[in-house]
Structures are given as C-alpha cells and as structure tokens.
Amino acid sequence: MLDPHPVAVSDPALDALMLPFAEGRIARVAGALFLGARAGAALHASQWPGLACVQAFRPQAQALERAGFEVRAEAEPGRGRPLVLVLPPRQREAARALYAQARALAGAGATVVASVANDEGAKSGKADFVRLFGPAASLSKHKCRVFWARADGAGDDALAAQWREAEAPREVAPGWWSRPGVFAWDRIDPASALLIAHLPATLAGEGADLGAGNGVLAAAVLERCAGVRGLDLYEADARALALAERNLAPHAARVRLGFRWHDVAAGVPGRYDFVVANPPFHAQGRAPRPELGQAFVRAAAVALRPGGELWLVANRQLPYEQALADGFAEVRTVVQRDGFKVVAARRAR
C-alpha cells in the first residue's frame, strides 16, 4: 500500500541546515537540540550523539525515531543547550515563536542555526532571526538559506518574549482554547461546520474522531448525542491534541475520553460504533494529498464494528468514492454545499 506519509530522501531545507557542519564552519557538539526536526538523508544519528529532536507532528516524529533519534513532542524547559538547530514552519508567527524558543533554550555561548527554503520566506525568516540574535552568518544552497548566530548576541529579549506569547494557547471563545499554527485555530472551518450541522443525534456507544484537531467535531458529538459512552480523539499534531483535551474537559465526568497522538493514515487500533472525520488533504506541504483522506476512510472501515457508521466531510472534488465503496456496504451523500460534501457510510452487519 502507498505510504501516505513518505519521508523525503532529500529535504532541501534540512540539507542546507547541515551544510555549515559539513564544511566545518560550525562544530557538531553532543547534546544539541533540534526544533522542528525532520528526518532525511542528510541527518545521521551517528554524527549527532545526544541530539534531542522536537517534533509535534506524529508521522515526522516516528520517522525520526526510526532513524535512531530521541524525539519529544515538546522541548524540555530550562535546559541550556550548547547548540540549537531550527527548521521553522512556513507560518510566520509560528516561525517567530520557534526562533524565540530557540533563544530561550540555548545555553551561554551556544550557537543557533536555522534554515528556510527561498519560496517559504527565507529572506523574511533571516530578517526575523537577526532581530532576535543580532548579525548572522549565512549560506545559500539547495534553493534555501541557512543562517546562524550566537544566542547571547545583540538580540532583543523583549521581542523574543513577545513572539513566544503571540503563539501561546489562548481562549478564542468562551471556554474554548486554541493557538496559532493549529488548523483553523481561531474559527470553525466551513467543512467542519457543514458536518456539524448534519450530524445525527442518534450516534451512540463508543466512537472516534479521526484527525480531531482541537476538538471541534468531538465537542459537537458530545453536546448533541446523549447515547455516546466513550470517544477517542486521534490527532497527529500534539499541540492540537493538548488543546482538545483542555476543551473537552467539561465532558470528562460523564463520558470516557481518550486522546491519542497518532498517525491515522497508518491505521487505528480501537473498535468503534461510529466514526466522525474531517480528513486532511494536505500533509505539511502545499500539494494536495487525496491519498491521506483515502487512508482515513480505510482506517475507519477497519475500526468500525459491523453496522457501524462513518460521518465524513470533504472537499467535493476529492476522490474518496472508491475507498468508501471498498469499505462500506451503504454509502450516501447527505449534502453538497459550498464546495464540500458530507458522506454517511455504514459497515455491513
């Protein structure tokens, strides 16, 4: 079966990040920290003793683990690292927060090194980096720019604190917490809203929310469906999952809740009476990845008990029909509106 989360043999930003070490401009040291770490051909565990990798996205974290690295979803606070590597995300506020985190976690005299692809904001990324760390050396290769500076240089501590706070969890509606960088962080996305509007109140028993995000669909299920006894939330982004746990805390007294940092595309271990899902159709890049949603459909079909129901929303043009037909005895389109479709499917009894 096609791997829905292939790890690139060559990652240009990672290749560029390793360049100053390969050329001897910066020394590798034991006990370094790698924020936004990704596995790739340029990163070898044998060359980086004690490297602590921080990666909140489960498929990437698993790839790093397979490559022999220690991986955490969040960095341990308060440890002065001798070297910090950074692969910032494309979203600028999240990237700024990661630079600020690198500054906070670097020890005295430590070097911080970052790499950004040219088409993902290398120029502005370096400008932000310099504001926190002062003048930076740089190299350009692989259509990327890598830049580095000492963490205790001439940067702006107050700005670093401001940037970290800008990406911190916050209450975006009464009792509802989110943060920048999480999918649809400050709103209910239109696809989820359409599914919520058509969810039946009859869902009951043990259920799962695949790709749960910060818990929007799960909250709707728990508020509408009195017969639900348990609900497991599966989410690849550890930051979103932590928010979901916080948001659904008011329901924990009456319903069993599970929060699972998990790559749904690799399959789901539980057995359920119903599943709800708004599958992703991009991974961490820009290109459409319909095979991700197809993998979600297959995972739901395997996880559902006989007679179990899947309620799914997707962009109207995404080709999920064959996966639905292969896994379910009954499939119907509940509604099509504003470029989205809500599909209900039932396993054979």
C-alpha positions in Angstrom: 0.0 0.0 0.0 1.2 3.5 -0.8 2.7 5.1 2.3 0.5 8.2 2.9 3.4 9.9 4.8 6.6 9.2 2.8 9.8 10.6 4.2 11.7 12.5 1.5 15.1 11.1 0.6 16.3 14.7 0.2 14.8 17.6 2.2 16.4 20.8 0.8 16.0 22.8 4.0 17.5 20.0 6.0 20.3 19.6 3.5 21.1 23.3 3.8 20.9 23.2 7.6 23.6 20.5 7.6 25.9 22.4 5.2 27.8 24.6 7.7 28.6 21.5 9.7 29.7 19.5 6.6 32.0 22.4 5.7 33.5 22.8 9.2 32.1 26.3 9.7 30.2 25.1 12.9 31.3 22.2 15.1 28.9 19.4 15.9 28.5 19.0 19.7 26.9 16.4 21.9 23.6 17.2 23.5 22.3 19.6 20.8 18.6 20.4 20.4 16.7 20.3 17.1 13.4 22.3 17.0 11.1 21.4 14.1 13.2 18.3 13.5 12.7 16.3 10.3 14.3 13.0 9.2 16.2 12.9 6.0 19.2 11.6 4.2 21.4 14.5 5.5 20.8 13.7 9.2 22.7 10.8 10.6 22.3 9.7 14.3 25.9 8.5 14.4 27.1 12.1 13.8 24.8 13.7 16.4 25.3 12.0 19.8 22.6 13.0 22.3 20.7 15.1 19.8 17.2 15.8 21.2 14.6 16.2 18.4 11.4 18.1 19.0 8.6 17.4 16.5 4.9 17.7 17.3 3.7 16.0 14.0 3.4 12.3 14.7 4.5 10.9 11.2 7.7 13.0 11.3 8.3 12.1 14.9 8.1 8.4 14.0 10.4 8.8 11.1 13.0 10.4 13.4 12.6 7.6 15.9 13.2 5.0 13.1 16.3 6.9 12.3 17.6 6.4 15.8 16.9 9.8 17.4 15.3 10.7 20.7 12.1 12.6 20.0 9.7 14.7 22.1 6.5 16.5 21.1 7.7 19.5 23.2 11.1 20.7 24.3 12.1 20.3 27.9 12.1 23.7 29.5 15.1 25.2 31.3 18.0 23.2 29.8 20.8 25.4 28.4 21.7 23.6 25.1 25.2 24.1 23.6 23.7 24.2 20.0 20.2 24.6 18.7 19.1 23.7 15.2 15.8 25.1 13.8 13.6 24.2 10.9 10.9 26.8 11.2 7.4 26.2 9.8 6.1 28.3 6.9 3.6 30.2 9.0 5.4 33.4 10.1 4.1 33.8 13.7 4.8 30.1 14.4 8.3 30.5 12.9 9.0 33.6 15.1 7.8 31.7 18.1 10.2 28.9 17.3 13.2 31.3 17.0 12.2 32.8 20.4 12.0 29.3 21.9 15.5 28.5 20.5 16.8 31.7 22.2 15.2 30.6 25.5 16.6 27.1 25.4 20.1 27.9 24.2 22.9 28.0 26.8 25.6 30.6 27.3 27.8 30.8 24.2 25.5 28.5 22.2 25.0 28.8 18.5 21.5 28.8 16.9 21.3 27.6 13.3 18.2 27.9 11.1 17.3 27.0 7.5 14.4 28.2 5.4 13.5 27.5 1.7 13.6 30.5 -0.5 10.0 30.0 -1.6 8.9 29.7 2.1 10.2 33.0 3.3 14.0 32.7 3.6 14.5 36.4 3.3 11.9 37.4 5.9 12.9 34.4 8.1 16.5 35.6 8.2 15.4 39.2 9.0 13.3 37.9 11.9 16.2 35.8 13.1 18.6 38.8 13.1 16.1 40.8 15.2 16.4 38.2 17.9 20.1 37.2 17.6 21.9 40.1 16.1 24.1 39.8 13.0 24.1 36.4 11.4 26.4 34.5 9.1 24.6 32.7 6.2 25.0 30.4 3.2 22.7 29.8 0.3 22.3 26.4 -1.4 19.6 23.9 -2.4 17.3 27.0 -3.1 17.4 27.6 0.7 19.2 29.9 3.1 20.9 28.8 6.3 21.9 31.3 8.9 23.4 31.2 12.3 24.5 33.4 15.3 25.3 33.2 19.0 22.3 33.0 21.2 23.8 35.6 23.6 24.5 38.1 20.9 22.9 41.5 20.4 19.3 40.4 20.0 16.1 41.7 21.6 15.0 39.7 24.7 11.7 41.7 25.0 10.8 40.9 21.4 11.6 37.2 22.0 9.1 37.2 24.9 6.5 38.9 22.7 6.9 36.4 19.9 6.6 33.5 22.2 3.4 34.9 23.7 1.9 35.6 20.3 1.9 31.8 19.6 0.8 30.7 23.0 -2.6 29.0 23.7 -5.4 31.4 24.3 -9.2 31.5 24.8 -10.7 32.3 21.4 -14.3 31.8 22.5 -15.8 31.3 26.0 -14.4 28.1 27.3 -12.6 27.3 24.0 -8.8 27.3 23.7 -6.6 27.3 20.6 -3.4 28.7 19.3 -1.8 30.0 16.0 -0.4 27.3 13.9 -3.2 24.8 14.6 -5.6 24.1 11.8 -8.5 26.7 11.7 -7.2 27.9 15.1 -9.5 30.9 15.5 -12.7 29.7 13.8 -14.7 26.6 12.9 -13.7 25.8 9.4 -16.6 25.6 6.9 -16.2 21.9 6.2 -16.5 21.0 9.9 -19.4 23.5 10.3 -21.3 21.7 7.5 -20.7 18.3 9.1 -21.7 19.6 12.5 -25.0 20.9 11.0 -25.9 17.5 9.7 -24.6 15.1 12.4 -27.5 13.0 13.7 -28.3 12.9 17.4 -28.5 9.1 17.2 -24.8 8.4 17.3 -24.2 6.2 20.3 -21.8 3.8 22.1 -18.1 4.1 21.5 -16.9 6.5 18.9 -13.7 8.0 17.4 -12.9 11.4 15.9 -10.1 10.8 13.3 -8.0 13.9 12.8 -9.6 15.6 15.7 -7.7 18.9 15.7 -8.5 21.0 18.7 -11.8 19.0 19.3 -14.4 20.9 17.3 -16.2 17.8 15.9 -15.8 15.9 19.1 -17.4 18.7 21.1 -20.4 18.7 18.7 -20.8 15.0 19.1 -20.7 15.1 22.9 -23.1 18.0 23.1 -25.7 16.5 20.7 -25.5 12.7 21.1 -26.6 11.7 24.6 -26.0 8.0 23.9 -22.3 8.3 23.5 -20.4 6.4 26.2 -16.9 6.9 25.0 -14.9 9.0 22.4 -11.3 8.6 21.3 -9.7 11.5 19.6 -6.9 10.7 17.2 -4.6 13.6 16.1 -1.2 13.8 14.5 -0.4 17.3 15.9 0.4 17.0 19.5 -0.3 20.8 20.1 -3.8 20.4 18.7 -4.4 17.3 20.8 -3.4 19.1 24.0 -5.9 21.8 23.2 -8.6 19.2 22.5 -8.0 17.7 25.9 -8.4 21.1 27.5 -11.5 22.0 25.5 -13.3 18.7 26.3 -12.5 18.6 30.0 -16.1 19.6 30.9 -17.4 16.3 29.3 -14.9 14.0 31.1 -17.1 13.4 34.1 -19.9 11.7 32.1 -18.1 10.2 29.0 -14.9 8.2 28.7 -12.5 10.3 26.7 -9.2 9.2 25.0 -6.6 11.5 23.5 -4.2 9.7 21.2 -1.2 11.3 19.4 -1.4 9.1 16.4 -1.0 8.9 12.6 -4.5 7.9 11.5 -3.2 7.1 8.0 -1.3 4.2 9.5 -4.5 2.6 10.9 -6.5 2.9 14.1 -6.2 0.3 16.9 -9.6 0.7 18.5 -13.1 -0.8 17.6 -15.9 1.6 17.4 -19.7 2.0 16.8 -19.2 5.3 14.9 -16.5 7.5 13.5 -16.5 11.2 12.5 -13.8 12.7 10.4 -12.8 15.8 8.5 -9.7 14.3 7.0 -6.7 16.4 5.9 -5.9 16.5 2.2 -2.5 18.2 2.6 0.3 16.9 4.7 2.9 19.5 5.7 3.4 20.7 2.2 1.3 22.7 -0.2 0.4 20.0 -2.8 -2.9 18.2 -2.5 -2.7 14.7 -1.0 -6.0 12.9 -1.6 -4.4 9.6 -0.5 -4.5 10.9 3.1 -8.2 11.1 3.1 -8.5 7.8 1.4 -6.3 6.3 4.1 -8.6 7.8 6.7 -11.6 6.1 5.0 -9.8 2.8 5.0 -8.8 3.2 8.7 -12.4 4.0 9.6 -13.7 0.9 7.8 -11.4 -1.4 9.6 -12.0 0.3 13.0 -15.8 0.2 12.8 -17.8 -2.7 14.2 -20.4 -4.4 11.9 -23.2 -1.9 11.3 -21.0 1.0 12.5 -21.3 4.4 10.8 -18.8 6.8 9.4 -19.8 10.5 9.1 -17.2 12.3 6.9 -16.8 15.7 5.3 -14.5 16.5 2.4 -13.9 18.9 -0.5 -16.4 17.9 -3.2 -13.9 17.0 -5.8 -11.7 14.7 -3.7 -11.8 11.1 -5.0 -12.9 9.1 -1.9 -15.7 7.2 -3.6 -13.7 4.0 -4.4 -12.3 3.8 -0.8 -15.8 4.2 0.5 -17.3 1.6 -1.8 -14.5 -0.9 -0.9 -15.0 -0.5 2.9 -18.7 0.0 3.3 -22.0 -1.7 2.4 -24.0 1.6 2.3 -22.8 5.0 1.2 -24.9 8.1 0.7 -24.1 11.7 0.2 -26.1 13.7 2.8 -25.5 17.2 1.4 -23.2 19.1 -1.0 -22.8 22.8 -0.4 -20.1 25.5 -0.8 -17.6 23.1 -2.4 -17.9 20.4 0.3 -19.8 17.1 0.7 -21.0 15.3 3.8 -21.0 11.5 3.4 -22.6 8.9 5.7 -21.4 5.3 5.3 -22.3 2.1 7.1 -20.4 -1.2 7.6 -22.2 -4.4 6.6 -24.0 -6.1 9.5 
